Amino acid sequence: MQFDNPKIQEAYLKLKNELDLLKNKNDIIRSPILKNLYDELKSLTPDKRASFGLQVNRLRDELLTMVSSFNSNIKKDPVDISAPFDDNVATDLQPDFLSAQTGSRHPLMIELNYILDIFYRMGFEALESFEIDDDYHMFGSLNFPEGHPARDDFDTFLIDEVDKEGRHFISPAHTSSMQNRVLQSKASLLDNNDPIAAVSAGRVFRNEDLDARHEHTFYQLDGVYVSNNVTVGNLMATLKTFLESYYDKSLKFKTQPSYFPFTEPSFEFVLSCPFCEGQGCHICSKSGWIELLGCGMIHPNVLKMAGIDSEKYSGFAWGMGIERLVMMKYNIEDIRHFEAGKLNFLRQFK
């Protein structure tokens, strides 16, 4: 195409050359060369402005036509997203992959499998918890009425999506949200004089201030046991058996009163701090002890909500953080190491 104005003809040739070099052809319309031509209109006299403006618009239309023609002629090979990597990309463009031999399972997954194996040998069934749940299973079924102040202790994250009652779905703050499902689905075992014995493991979320012992995202394991004449002694014996098996040694522990809406009475199960041998350090907040888990006898209201006769049956429940168990086993001083992606930390467990 030829333009009468030499300046516009020169701009046309430059822009055509730029078009050949650009990967995104649409960028040509935003070229400073074209912008400067439009800016020049302001300085022209009225008698010259109309002719100059007309030719600049012709230039712009020609560029748009060229871009459109170029885009329509691009060969778009179909991509099979389910095919192996090398079926869609030329061999010389494929990245170099790290050898699988340099990787390993995450220490939390290694230890979680070991923990579940111990409970399996103790007669417990293992289930995976939900990472998105509703208000009823997170709070209502666990004796947290709406407006109950104890809900504030489980400050977590809400999802934009709502359930059929208009309540926001929740990122669970504890795997205890599985209790009602476990008790309901296995209630028939009690009719045959068999106990309900199950553990639920998974990832939970809390609005926490991060420090050496607290993370906003971590793994937890919740356990329930329901049968005839279950006592606090059964609870303590179960936890002691598990922990001594997991740590492979005799342990010094104590319990202290606590409060959870879904258990009554409620306890904190506390171990002597392994980092300072009970002398007091920043990990245990100078107390010499580390709270390992919360536990207690299942509240009668929780049993009733699952359709279990609380006059006839009783049970216990507990919840423990997997990271805290692993930290005490390997003397890991900071919980944040697990999510930091530090290779020098992860390689210790290869």
N, C-alpha and C positions, 0 to 999 in steps of 0.2 A: 504494500500500500504506500502511496505517495501523498505527502502533505505539502501544501504551498508554503507554509511557514517553515523556514530552515530550522528554527529552534525546536519545533514540534517534530520535524522529521528526524532530527538528531536524537531527540528523546525516544522516539519510536524504535529506532535501531538499538539504542542502549537497553530499553525495556525488553525488546525481543530477545536480546542476548541474555539478559537476566533470567528471563522465563526458562530458557534452556538449562540454566544452572540451578534453579530453585527446586528443592524436593517437594515443597508444598506450593503448587502453582498458584493457589489462591492468594498467596502473600504478595503477588505482583501488583494487585490493586492498592495495596498499602505502601507502595514504593515512594520514597521521598522525591524521586524525580517527578512522578505524577502530581504529588502534593504541591511541589514548587510551581508547576505550571498553573494550577488553580489559584495559588497565592498571587501569581503575577497578574491575574485579571484585575486585581484591586488597583494596580498602578497604571493601567492603560486608560487612554481617553475613551469616551463613549463610542466614538466612531470606529475604533479598532477593537474594542472589547467584544462586540458581538461576533465578528469573524474569528477572533482568536478562541473565544469560548466554544464556538461551534466545532472547530478543529480538535480542541482538547477533548470534547465529548466524543467525537468520532474515534479518537485515539483510545479512549477508555472503552468504548463499545467493541473496538477491534481486539483489544486485550482480553476482554471478557469472552469473546467468541473463541479466541485461541485457547484460553484456559478450559472452556467447556469442551472444545474439540479434543484437547489433550486428555482430559479426564475420561471422556467416553471411549477413548481408544486403549485405555489401560487394560491389560489382560489380568483378570482376577481369577487366579487358580483357586479352586475349592480347597478348603482346609478341613480335614477330618480331625476333629478335636479329640476323638477317642483313640486315634492311631498313635503308635510310638513316635517319639520325638523326631527320629531320622526320616520318617515318611513325609514330613511336611517341610523340612528345612534342608537345604543343600548341605552336603557333608562339610564343606570348607567353612560354613557359617555356624556350625554347631560349637557350643562352648565346651571347654574341658571340664569334665565332672570329677569331683573328688572321689577317690576310691572308697567303697563302702567299708573297707577294712580299717579306715581311720576313725570311724564312728563307733558309737556304743549306745546302749539304752540309757535313758536318763536315770540318775540315782533314785529319784522318787518312784519311778515305775518298777525298778528292781526291788526296792524295799516294799512297795505296796503288794506286789505279787507274793513276797515272802510272808507279809502280814496276813494276807488272805489265805495262804496255805496253812498257817497256824490255826486260824479260826475254822477252816475246813476240817482239820484233824480234830478239833474240839467239838465238832458236830453242828457248826453254823453254816447256813447257806449264804452265798455272796450275791449281791445285786449291785447294779450300777445306778447311781442317783441321777436326777434330772438337773440340767444346768439352767433351764427356764421352767418356772413353776407358777402356780396360782396362789392367791392369798389364802385360800382355805387350807391347802396342804402345808404352806409355810407357817401359818399362824393359827387359823381357826381350829383345825383338827388337833392342835397341840395345846389347847386350853389358853390361847391368847385371844380373848374377846376383842372386838374392835374398840379402839381407844385405850386399851390396856397399856399402862406405862412401860411394862416389860418389853413391848415391841421396840422401844427406843434402843434397847441393848443389842438389838439385831438389825442395826441400821445398814441397809444394803442398797442395791440399785434397782430402779423400776424401769420397765420396758414401755415404750410408747403404745404397743398393742394392748388391748384390753380384753378381758374374758366376757362371757355372756351377761354377767352382772355389772359390767362397766368398770371393774377393778383392774388396775394395771397388772400385767404379768411381772414376775419378780425373778431376779437372779438370786437363788437361795443363799441365805447366810449360814445354813447348816444342812447337813445331810439328814437331819431329823425330819425333814420334810417328807421323807419316804416312810416314816413310821406308820401312818394311817393306812397306806397302801399295803404294807407288809402285814399288818395285823388283820386287815379285812380279808386279804387274799388267802391267808393261812389259818383263819379262825377255825376251819373245819378240822384241823389237826387236833385241837383240844378235845373234840368229841370222841376221839379214839385214844385219849390219854397220852397223846404225843405232844411235846412242847413246841412252841413257836421259837425258833432260834435262827436269826438272820442278821447279817451285817450289810450295810449299804455304804459304798465308797464313791467318791467323786469330788469334783471341783466346786468350791463355794466362794462367795464374794461378800466383802464387807467394806464399809466406808471407814477405813482405819488410817490413823497417823502411822506412817512407816517408821520402824526402828529395828533393832537387832532381833526382836522377837515377834514382830507383827508385820503382816503383809495384807494388802487388800484382796489378793487372790491366792488361795491355797487349797490343799487337799484335806479332806476330812473323812473319817470313818465313823459311822453310827451303828450301834448294835442294840438289838432287843432280844429279850428272852421272857417268855410267858408260859406259866404252867400252874400246877397246884402247889400251894404252900411255898412259894418262892420268897426268900428272905434277903435282907441286906447282906447276910453272911455269904449267900450264894453269889451276890454281886461282887463282893470283895475277893472271894476265892477265884472267880472267873478272871477278873482283871489281873490279879497277882499271877495266876497261872500263865496268862498270855504274856505279860511283861517279862517275867523271868525266862520264858521260852524265847522271846524275841531278843532280849539282851544277853541270854545265856549265862545268867548269874543270879545269885540271891540279891534282893533289892530291899532297901530301906525306904519305907513309904509311910504316909499318914493321910488321914482324911480330915477335912474341915467343913463345917456347915456352909451351904451355899443356897442359891435360889434359882430354880428353873420352873416355869409354869407347868411344864409337862411331866415333872417328877415331884414326888413328895414321900419321904424326905429327899432332899437334894444334897450332894456332896461335891467337893473338889478333891480329886485324887492327886496327891502331891508327892514328888520324889525329891530326895536329896540332890542338890545341884552337883553334877559330875565335873563341872568346869573348875570349881573352887573347893570341892570336897566338903561342902557345907559351911565354908568359912565366910562366904559372902563376896559377891563380885558384881560387875555391871550387868552381867547376863541375868542373874537372879535378883537384881535390884537390892543387893546387899542382904538378902534374907536368908541365904543358904539353902533355899528350897525353890523348886520350879513346879508351878501348877501344870500338870500334864494333861488332865482331861476333866470333864464334868460328867457326873453320873447321878443315879438315884433310882428309887422305886417308881415305876410308871404310875402317873396320876390316875385315879379311878375315872376321871372325866375323859381321859384319852382312850382308855379301854372301852368306855361306853360309846364314844363316837365311832369306834371301829366295830360295834356290835358284839362286844365281849362282856360277859357278866362279871363285873368287878367284885361282886360278893363271893364268887366262886373261884375266880382266878386272880393271880397277881403276877407281877413281872418286874424286871429292871431294864434300864436303858443307859447308854453312855454315848458320848461323842468325843473323839480325839483327833487332833491335828496330825496328819502324817509327817509334815515337815518337822514338828517339834520332837516326834519320836526319833526321826533320823538324826536330827541335830544332837540329841543326847547320846545316841549310839556311837557317832563318829566325832564327837566333840567339835561340831561345827558352830562357830561363834556368831554367825549372822544369817538369818533366814533368807535375806535378799540374795544370797549366793545362788539359790536354786533357780531363780528366774533371770539372773544377770547374763547368762550365756558366756560366762568366763571359761575358756577352754582349760586353763590351768586348774580350775576347780573340778570341772566335769571329768577330766582325764584321770583323776585319782580313783574314779569308780569304774574305769574301763575293765 
